């Protein structure tokens, strides 16, 4: 038997690149990737042609249009359209080409804004979504339901994993469009470089958030993808087939800021601007299902932040050269 041909859709992104790092060490896997210029995932005909020609065995669907609150607020049409099109094109083309196993990567924002904490998989579709990223969340929910529908009608084995807040190598450090960890890391770094006396963090610092290093996310994804079908099905339900991926541990934004200050080496004062909104009080995933399947994260927040900062410094150095 030859190598397993594995297509990582979205290999240039933070999660996709982590999946590539994880999979390229396996001699039995032949990785298949395409840049945006080589394959437009929004183009249905191109995606179908790709699957017809490439004899793909497994698909990791990590391609997505992603961004922070501001980007989701400013570009809701792009967020719902592009994410719906990419997942629909890939899932259907994979099915038509006879691909039996696919893993769809979602997001914790699929759960209702006021979901009971920690959030269990069965909280899906039980309440109103967070308005700021509702279009993105709707697209991700559609992706889960696409996989469930092809499983039900065609007996495919298409699985879904829902990660908590991710960070790490290849994250987006844009000053306006990034998530909390890269935004905070950049702010502390620039304050340190400028010799600033203080760093201001929005809100009271009381909200609690869970963070997972992207290399742990890649490890969990490969683990779930390769679970025996009977084992996977025993831990899911036909219409509740997604699995949460996280650490099951959260921290306050104040604790995160203090850890970040230490990692970056900023010696000034930490100030919380309580005139700014806090957002949702808590967002924690229930990861008992994944733990029961035998997977646990390995990278602590402090170690992960340190690794990410070293990578960030390397990129800064490259930009200057």
Buried (B, 14 or more C-beta within 10 A) or exposed (E): EEEBBBBBBBBBBBBBBBBBBBBEEEEEBBBBBBEEEEBBBBEBEBBBEBBEEBEBBBBBBBBBBBBBBEBBBEBBEBBBBBBBBBBBBBBBBBBEBEBBBBBBBBBBBBBBBEBEBBBBBEBBEEEEBBEBBBBBBBBBBBBBBBBBBBBEEEEBBBBBBBBBBBBBBBBBBBEEBBBBBBBBBBBBBBBBEEEBEEBEBBBBBEBBBBBBBBBBBBBBBBBBBEBEEEEBBEBBEEEBBBBBBBBBBBBBBBBBBBBBBEBBEBEBEBEBEEEEEBBEEBBBBBBEBBEEBEBEBEBEBEEBBBBBBEBBEEEEEEEEE
